[in-house]
Amino acid sequence: SQTIHQWPATLVQPVGSPLSLECTVEGTSNPNLYWYRQAAGRGLQLLFYSVGIGQISSEVPQNLSASRPQDRQFILSSKKLLLSDSGFYLCAWNPDTADYGYTFGSGTRLTVV
Amino acid sequence: SQQGEEDPQALSIQEGENATMNCSYKTSINNLQWYRQNSGRGLVHLILIRSNEREKHSGRLRVTLDTSKKSSSLLITASRAADTASYFCATAETGGSYIPTFGRGTSLIVHP
């Protein structure tokens, strides 16, 4: 069966520090991978998605970047965090085909102080 | 990309009652999905309904889709305290990518 792992669960980082959040998927190959951010009481904002190794699409210009160094690994990074980067970050995957729902990771609560 | 909008934003009911949440969208879709999110957790996929389907069931969940009105509803029958969560709809546009866009959700509280 397929599983998705996302870590860390919580993170408190000072302004200006770097960020690296990692997400891995097991039990499938060539998944579509996604990073979302959720502000308190809000919906999900798509940040990045990837349909293959090294293929990254950015939805929102911002202080973040993403990379996909391996088929089932998706990394969200920042060189210098801003206060506005605080939020709940969710990784998700689905098969590369229509009419399939997402499977989400458990999320990372990032607080920039 | 479009965004589904859930209604109501918040719903408070007693255990055993039914809970109905609605989702409206703006353009033609390939499918519509409903998700549940417990506080501080990731989203869990509940049901996907295709544009050529009108109703779908899964346990105590019933989803309807009316493409002429561009709306969907999620009914939870005989609700339980464990159903307390936020519920999101997500729509995938016709002719677009497979990427659905999410609404802001309905916060459901079921009182024991």
Interface residues (C-beta under 8 A of the other chain):
Chain A: Q6 N32 Y34 Y36 G41 R42 G43 L44 L46 Y49 F88 L90 A92 N94 D96 T97 A98 D99 Y100 G101 Y102 T103 F104 G105 S106 G107 R109
Chain B: Q3 N30 N31 Q33 Y35 G40 R41 G42 L43 V44 H45 L48 R50 F88 A90 A92 Y98 I99 P100 T101 F102 G103 R104 G105
